[in-house]
Amino acid sequence: MILPKTPTRGKWFFLCAFMFACSLFWYIPSTLYRFVVHLPDPTENGTIALSLLVLVLFAAGYLLPASNGPTDRATLPALNACGVFAFKMTALLFFPALLVAIKEYSSRSGVGYGMADPISGYSQALLYTHLFFGFMAIGSVMPEQQGWRRINMSAAAITIPRFLISLHGARFFVAQAVIPVLLVAIARGWIKVTVKRVLQFGALAVALIFVPAITRSDDVSGFGNQQGLTNFFAAGGSLQLFQDNQDLNLNGRCPPLLVSLTAKTIPYGLLDQCVLDIAGKQRMPATLFRVLTVDDPSSLGGTVSGTGSNFMLDLFLFGGMPGLCLGSAALGITCRRFVCWIGKPSLYAGIWAECLTRALFAPRNDLGYVYERIPSLLCATAIVVAAVWAWRLLQCSEGLEPARVA
């Protein structure tokens, strides 16, 4: 039996959120330079005009018709069983993730931002596995039938450890937990977008921007004056990065866009292809932000990992102006599909919500960063589904009743 189609929600919310992200990373620095502190703006008018064209093309692709489609009732048993398993794993991994967060918080206390050792690979694997199961638990639940307990507990479990880390680390740690849950809640109709909610979302965005900067030993003494605030936002801007690197020499290097799109699926380090050495790490995939950082090691550009990047530059270096225009529209098209797909119960909703979250940071990052984890997460989801169904079949073969779905 096919359940009725659910209406697409959250379309305008995400588009406005993307425009806000572009304003934050592209336009606020120029606005402050030109109209507040009245200093020469390093970003030229032509660059700003081109970025506005990119934003229009993104919106045009995003607003093309799309549907989240109906839900097949035959898939509900698998959805429920895997959702319960994911919820149990989220609860099981919470305390190890919390211990990692406490350890990272303690090691970074009193240490300048970016001066502490990076989070180890094992800790990263634990945190991302915890996040994966938390999103699966939230995306698969139907609160009208199963209540809100799984949603509330899963959201708290994945947010608390990352919030602790973000107090002395990158803002994206907590944003990566909060924003996907928020997007799913809006797309599923759990949260109604009202004026009051918009104000609350604005307060949340301000907190995500400033609270980590205040708690992680950044120099915030200048926040109270116009020049200090301008410098703070200018450090996170990326239009000048696009402006200054359109003729970047990529001779002898793999196309950075293709590398970033496949960095999580192709073992470039083992193949010793399309790699470079950076920040003491050997044979790292040569994505655009790493190439830019190696070319300009004296500038951190407001981030720990390097200069940052800009999806405009990624597209321009790959295909020139045609690539920039077509790629911007394609990003809009895929983001609209993701918004539709998270609007119904699904084991994959968390994957698409994470992609949307990464898209909000694309004005300050590589384009491949939006899509790079899709293949590995789809494979992980398929493994979970196979394991859960194998366990249920084993229970049935032994004459046991499968565990009831919460």
BELCOR-V802939 format. One line per field, one symbol per residue. burial: I if it has 16 or more other C-alpha atoms within 10 Angstrom, else O. A space follows every 10 residues. Layout:
# BELCOR-V802939
burial->???
This chain:
# BELCOR-V802939
burial->OOOOOIIIII IOIIIOOIII IIIIIIIIII OIIOOOOOOO OOIOOOOIOI IOOIIIIIIO IIIOOOOIIO IOOOOOOIII IIIIIIIIII IOIIOIIIOI IIOIIOOIOO OOIIOOOOOO OOIOOIIOII IIIIIIIIII IIOOOOOOOI IOIIIOIIII IIIIIIIIII IIIIIIIIII IIIIIIIIIO OOOOOOOOOO OOOOOOOIIO OIIOIIIOOO OOOOOOIIII IIIIOIIIII IIIOOOOOOO OOOOIIIIII IIIIOOOIIO OOOIIIOIOO OOIIIIIIII IIIIOOOOOI IOOOIIIIII IIIIIIIIOO OOIIIIIIII IIIIIIIIII IIIIIIIIII IIIIIIIIII IIIIIIIIII IIIIOOIOOO IOOIIOOIIO OIOOOOOOOO OOOOOO
